[in-house]
Amino acid sequence: MDVTQFQQHLFAKGIESGCSNMEIYYEQVRSTTVRVSKGEIDAYTIKESGGLSFRGEFASKMGYAYSEQIDERVIDYLIEEARNNAEVMESEENDELFAGSASYPELTTYSERLTHVAPQALIDAALEMESVAVEADSRIAMVRSSSVTISESEVLIANTRGLDCRAKYSSAVGSISVVARDAADTTTGEWYDFSLQDFDEINFADIARKSAHEAVSKLNADTIASDNYPVIFRNDAASTLLNAYTTIFSAEAVDKDFSRLKGKLGEQVAGSNITIVDDPLMPHVPAQCAFDAEGHATRRNEIIKEGKLLTFLHNGKTAKKSGIDSTGHASKGGYRGKIGIAPHNLYVEPGTVTLEEMIADTGRGLMIVQLQGLHAGTNAVSGEFSLSCIGFLIEAGKVKRPVNQVTVSGNLFNVLNEIEEVGNDLRFTGKCNSPSLKIKSLTISGA
Amino acid sequence: MLHPALIENMLTAALATGGDFAEVFVEDKTANSLGMIGGIVESALSGRDYGVGIRIINGLFAVYAYTNDCSEDNLIKVATSAAQAIRGQVKDITIDLRRTTIPNRHVIQFNPSDFAKARKIEWMRRAHSAAKDYSPVISQTSITLTDSVQNVCIANSEGLLVEDCRTYTRMGFNAIAEAGATKQSGYLGPGAYAGMEFIETMDIERYAREAARIATTMVNAKYAPSGKLPVIIDNGFGGVIFHEACGHGLEATSVAKKASVFADKLGEQVASPLVTAIDDGTIPNAWGSLNIDDEGAPTQRNVLIENGILKSYLIDKLGGLKMGMASTGSGRRQSYQFAPTSRMNNTFIAAGDSTTEEIIANTEYGLYAKHMGGGSVNTATGEFNFAVNEGYIVRNGKIEEPVKGATLIGKGMETLQKIDMVGDNLDHGQGMCGSLSGSIPVNCGQPMIRVSEMTVGGRKGE
């Protein structure tokens, strides 16, 4: 059933049931993935899925329900469940439907051409990555997975107050995971890259060579003595670490007492060399978007400027409570979720030093290139982390040898104040992006 | 759910280009979740997932397609387009679906959807009050109650046609303690393959107070030490150590490609002789149990390691084809949006002979890990990690001061060899396991064990 038609039937039925304010959030995703192994196609996956979230106001309380089946049969279910869910809500502040922003930024998030890439091109690219990786170094023992995905999606948010936001997105991603072996050791290396516009823009051979380099360079790692060391988080590791803590900026987390930044607006919460921005309007980044999950137009927000906390991330509800305009950060995590708060394209503003210069400036320290178990080893409430990591020992300004079987531990709120150098190597790969960061001292546990 | 004649047509269309085997997975799931923060209901969500996955295997190559446009025309179209990825000699396969009825091991008394939300909320309020009243340092609570009923229909070109209904109920208890600028949380999440009777018979206050106790203890704890120490891991969810150090490495996903450190090791000593480990998908009403796996094979009790010797892997259909071995009933997936692969169900280290008192009394200096968080592993290298949510220093055979913030790391086989004491108090804890085929419910279990040496990721000089 066509979603617009479904929407009309749903809203008509809702009005009959005494509900006047209603909204749908509809999402549809299509993708094709090819994975190869040993010169053959190993798996081929075609995805086509979508769903619809309904929310409606019953007795001045908002209730939610969702369905993946979009036809007449679920209309009663959606209204009934939304009503039941509204009934039990006790929160004092209510979600309100938004009529729409005066204007929305014009963004190019969809490439028709990209979605028409022939399946054979995906297969060829995945095979190319595999063979380049195997030939890149004699120590590459196998390719665990070499895959290429093309995907497209569309989002529609429409409500009875007149909101009608639509967007389409597309992307192509190549990713590879390889295993390197020598007489004494086994390591893995992963790399990926993407394009939002043009399949030919992706350098698959380069992805393969980088994954091989990652794996081979980690061979024959050993632990190091437990001690406090200066630590460089390479850009990808720094992004991973910060990504585990983005909820600290959420006005909702602040309001519910889950963030230690509560009461710190206008205060210095990070070193004066740190500026953190969320910019969903930036072109060619994966998290680009013109409106948030409530239909608010998005904009560039400075969250931390030279160490000073300027704003939290808001949705309509938290903004109203604080008496300000929404910052456009309503999130939904797909049609199954409820309205929450999340960054779009958060990043640490880059500095001027290269990673090489950072290493050269370090007498003795550890460069971390990979962090593991972030879902368990980080605590966004306390800020503390203790994480398994892989990296390289630096001695006299030079990379000495690979290091594994160590953990790095500290507290993010302290880390933000102890960043000595900010790299110039910012790369946009997701919702949270950082250049390489050098921290004065963190505890490394090893031997 | 879908008419068998339509499923037969889909399977026929799927095999039209020469596939060896085709499978249809139909899912209709309803889910409810309630969230209460500080005693106030802040979220209530319900929904219905409905979709169909089609898999075609040709040799060792698999095509997977899924959709939730379940009109007859579209389903045939999806089967046909999936078949386009295969170019083979068309085989003479006649599809004759025969409905199989499976014995149900799990008694469900009260379907969660039949229960008024108001009653669920009363339970949550009791949890909030018990946690909040535990201590004045408890500054916030977050209580969740989630339930789901997943109806599945699995059919394949070998004639299998089977349906099952899985009911899950889980309650989350999260308490936050605050002292000065320090905040710490305590969490417990008991769950079962069961209906509302699971919560009706649960000692809600006990779990709530336990979560509050963890937070209260940890808010005053110093940092764990850093370096290599003997580690005592308590029973129950402590079994996450086996899940990460070994369980994932036994999955056909990595063993078939010989990308696991446990590949080609059947019959070899891979762990201390004190270790016997089992993955059992048949335990009545256990969180990780199933009557049949997501390929329609009955689940089993699989002895993985016996007295330190590797006895079995965890195998799904495709993994079995690649390895030349039979399925162990371990093919699982989060939903129709994932092709099934080899996964764990309820994994545990079997009980040994030592009492908990003996284990602690025999430890001169080390870390006692009482409550564990999640972890992860790289199966190719065996390097794993998991978090300790509540820890203590053991000194001269006695449990002493609490310590916080420690992740434990090790390498799979090395750590298994270093298990030098196994207790007699086997218990299980519940978790969600994320991997290739999505996030699925699993139990991790063990009695108290001691590892002679692990790297503890604490802080220096604190």
Interface residues (C-beta under 8 A of the other chain):
Chain A: S37 E40 I41 D42 A43 Y44 T45 I46 K47 E48 S49 G50 G51 S53 G63 Y64 A65 Y66 S67 E68 Q69 V74 Y77 E81 N84 N85 A86 E87 V88 M89 E90 S91 E92 P119 M142 R144 V179 T186 T187 T188 T223 S226 D227 N228 K256 D257 F258 R260 R336 G337 K338 Q372 G373 H375 A376 G377 N379 V381 S382 E384 F385 S386 L387 S388 N404 Q405 V406 T407 V408 S409 G410 T443 I444 S445 G446 A447
Chain B: L34 I37 G38 I40 V41 E42 S43 A44 L45 S46 G47 R48 D49 Y50 G51 L60 F61 A62 V63 Y64 A65 Y66 T67 N68 D69 C70 V78 S81 A82 A85 K117 A118 I121 S139 Q140 I176 A181 T182 K183 Q184 S185 Y223 A224 S226 G227 K228 S254 K257 K258 A259 V261 Q337 A339 G373 G374 G375 S376 N378 A380 T381 E383 F384 N385 F386 A387 K404 G405 A406 T407 I409 G410 K411 T455 V456 G457 G458 R459 K460 G461
